[in-house]
């Protein structure tokens, strides 16, 4: 009888040991699964964070590119280019655009008498095709003006400044940000792009194609002025266009 009791007790003990071992293995498996699940969740969170960071970087870069593109234009949506005139024919001027702005290289200007000013770089007066000499030019293009996809590209400019002497600076088109400022006797003209120009004490100001008398006080916000600068970047002459 005692022997049977001993054997029964041993069997029960062995069963308990086996059950305990199985329980520990099960607990370990559950723990392993929980850890594995946590690792997967952590990995997914990391990937999501990387994707969000990449999207934010792309958005920032796109915004910076847009800003850089917008910084390439002057006020009032006007682009300034320059280079050399290579050919002049009836109604067109062919140029080599060397400015790096707009369409680089060969470019054909269509001159529309209703839309385009062709200005002599010395006198500030309009000129016709037969009065244009090959050489330096500056031009102002409206950013909204269409540019053909042909080779060479073609467009209608807002203004072309021609007959610029090789040893002198071309006149500049300035869109005024406001009235001429006078600080302690020093007069300055600010362009809509933020550039400030000092005026000479005896600055000459003329109207464009009229006999009206114009004065510095007639310059106001949005006024288009053709200005001539000396070697010290001081305006010596202004041609004021009618509003």
Secondary structure as UniProt FT lines:
FT   HELIX           2..71
FT   HELIX           75..77
FT   STRAND          78..89
FT   TURN            90..91
FT   STRAND          92..97
FT   STRAND          105..110
FT   TURN            113..115
FT   STRAND          117..120
FT   TURN            121..123
FT   HELIX           129..131
FT   STRAND          135..142
FT   TURN            143..144
FT   STRAND          153..155
FT   STRAND          159..162
FT   TURN            166..167
FT   STRAND          172..176
FT   STRAND          181..183
FT   TURN            184..185
FT   STRAND          186..191
FT   TURN            192..193
FT   STRAND          196..207
FT   HELIX           216..218
FT   TURN            221..222
FT   STRAND          224..229
FT   TURN            231..232
FT   STRAND          234..240
//
